[in-house]
Amino acid sequence: MSQPIRFDLSRESVALSRELGASVIKTSFGPHSEVDGYRIGLARLSKPPPHDGERHPDGDEVLYVVAGAVDVLLETEPSQRVALEAGDGLIVPRGVWHRLEIVAPAEILYATPGRSEARPRRRGRAARRP
């Protein structure tokens, strides 16, 4: 018989496999370890992410702002800036490069599919604006 597993999203993420099984994994912000399914977690953000954008070639990413405010910059044609506040959510389409700008310290619940690709942040470089 399976046992319930308690977890803390402030320190851990949950991997939800394609077969809909769940397991607890350590949280790290930035490019995540690969999960054959989705990685679900809570990011607490008060400074810029450690990368200059990311994309997810395996599927759409779901973002939900629990507290605070962020702008999501999407490298689409034309580029887009989506302002999100507590209670707002956004589905980032598969493969679209995107990054977050912190408007107010934020907590974001995310469901990230499979692999993540990220561009390193360049030192001394001003943030790009679409």
N, C-alpha and C positions, 0 to 999 in steps of 0.2 A: 504494500500500500504506500502511495506517495505521501509525503509530509509537506505541509505548507512551509514556505521559506519567507522569513521576514527580511526586509531590506530597507535601507536608508538612502533615498535618492540624492542626498547631499554628499554622500561618499561613494555611492555605487550606482551602476546602471543595470538595466535589465536587458538581456538579449532575448528577443522573441524570434524563434526560428521559423522557417517557412512551414514546418510541420506543426507550428503553434505551441511548441514547448518553450518554457521560459527558464532562464538561469541568471544568476547574479554575477556581474563582472565589475572589476574596479573601474572607477571613473577617471578619465583624463580628458582635458579640454584640448581641442585641436584634432588632428587626424586620429581617428579611432581604429582600434583593431578591427579586422574584418569579422562580420557576423553574417551568417547565412540567413538573413532575415532583417529584422530591425533592432537597433540599439535605442533604448528608451532611457532618458535621464533628465536631470535638472541642472542647468548651468546657472551659476551665480556670477554675474558680470558687473564689474565696476571699472574695468579698463579694457582697452581694445583686445580682441582675440590675438593669439600668438601667430596668426597667419594673415596673409594679404588676400584672402578669399579661398573658398573651397567649392567643390562640386561633388555630386554623388551619382556616378554612372549607373548604379544598380536600381534606382527608383526615386520617387518623390520624397522630399523631406518635409515633415510636419513640425512647425514651430508654434508654440503657444506661450504668450507672455503672461506669467502669473503675477508679477509685480514689476514696477518701473516702466521704462520706455526705451525702445531701440528703433533705429532706422535699418531696414534691410535693403542693401544695394544689390540689384540684380543686373548682371551683364547680359541683357537681352537687346534686341534691336527694335525700337530704341531702348536705351538703358532705362531702368526704373528705380525709384526710391520709394519704399513703402514704409510709412510711419506706423509703428505698433505700440500700443499702450496696454496696461493690464487688462486682461479679458479679450484681447485680440489674438487671432491666429492667422497663420499663413502657410499655404502649401507651396514649397519651392519645387518647381518642376525638375524632373530627372535631368542631370547633366548641365544645369545652368550654374555658372560661376556666381557666387554670392558672398557677401560679407556683412557683418553687423557693425554699426556705429552705435555706441552707447549714448543715449540722450539723458537717461537717469539710471542709476544703478538698478540692474534688472535681474529677475529670475525667469528663466525660459525653460519650459518643458519641451523636449525635443524627441522626435522619433526619426532616427537617421538610418537609411537603408544601407546594408552591405558595406561596400568600400567607400572611402572618402579620399579625395585628392585635395591637397592644399598647396598654395604658393607661399613660400617663406616671406615673412615681413622684412622689409629692407630698413636698415637703421637710418634715422634722420630723414626719412622720406615722409612727406606730407601725405595724408590720406587722399586717395583718388576719389573723385566725385563723378558719378555718371551724369 
